[in-house]
Amino acid sequence: MFLEKTRRKLEETRAETLALIEGCDEATLRAARVNDEWSAFDVLAHLAHSEADHLRTITATPEELAEFAATFDLDAWNRKQTEALRALSLPELLQRLADVRAQTMATLAEIGEEGMVEKVHHPVFGEIERGKLFRIIAMHERMHQQDIRKALQEAASA
């Protein structure tokens, strides 16, 4: 039950994100400023890398997570990972988003209902159930949809 609800949330959230940017070209997404540092395009890149990072947390061994968490700086990590994806074209970024979501859905199915309650160590949240991390992926995307929407509205009215 929790698994199915999570799967639906992930599907709905991605559909909402894609609908939000439908009809936008790359120049518009790069010009629409979310803040001084990031554009709407950058937020999409951030969503792609952060989802992949959450998947690594969901599937990594405790040893791998402990080593990573020991030196983790969330802001520096987000900046570095987002900058690395800026070189992608919009079609490449959209494919990256599709690929990581496909991996998320496959991992969700593989873990199954019983695996959703297993705990992992997240570098920011600490001990957390795998199922909650899948839900965080959807909530995180929803949160950033607001940023993208606002940036696109402000760019359109400028």
Secondary structure, DSSP 4 states (H G I P E B T S, - for coil): -HHHHHHHHHHHHHHHHHHHHTT--HHHHHHSBSSSS-BHHHHHHHHHHHHHHHHHHHHS-HHHHHHHHTT--HHHHHHHHHHHHTTS-HHHHHHHHHHHHHHHHHHHHHHHHHHTT-EEEETTTEEEEHHHHHHHHHHHHHHHHHHHHHHHHHHHH-
